[in-house]
């Protein structure tokens, strides 16, 4: 199972990144878990400087932008 974690305040960009990540995982047929972290202290503790951010497992893959579905599919493949 792949853990996809979205870090951000819950704003529109954060929601879009979460939706794109979920769509990419579904299109690839992955078994995944989507987590959303909105607590500022948890975001800082994770080393996130810019949101929205996407962490795949323990690796930060996207920070400060809304990656598209195709970009996230390349990350997950």
Rosetta blueprint (number, residue, H / E / L):
1 X L
2 X E
3 X E
4 X E
5 X E
6 X E
7 X E
8 X L
9 X L
10 X L
11 X L
12 X H
13 X H
14 X H
15 X H
16 X H
17 X H
18 X H
19 X H
20 X H
21 X H
22 X H
23 X H
24 X H
25 X H
26 X H
27 X H
28 X L
29 X L
30 X L
31 X L
32 X E
33 X E
34 X E
35 X E
36 X E
37 X E
38 X L
39 X L
40 X H
41 X H
42 X H
43 X H
44 X H
45 X H
46 X L
47 X L
48 X L
49 X L
50 X L
51 X L
52 X L
53 X E
54 X E
55 X E
56 X E
57 X L
58 X L
59 X E
60 X E
61 X E
62 X E
63 X E
64 X L
65 X L
66 X L
67 X L
68 X L
69 X H
70 X H
71 X H
72 X H
73 X H
74 X H
75 X H
76 X H
77 X L
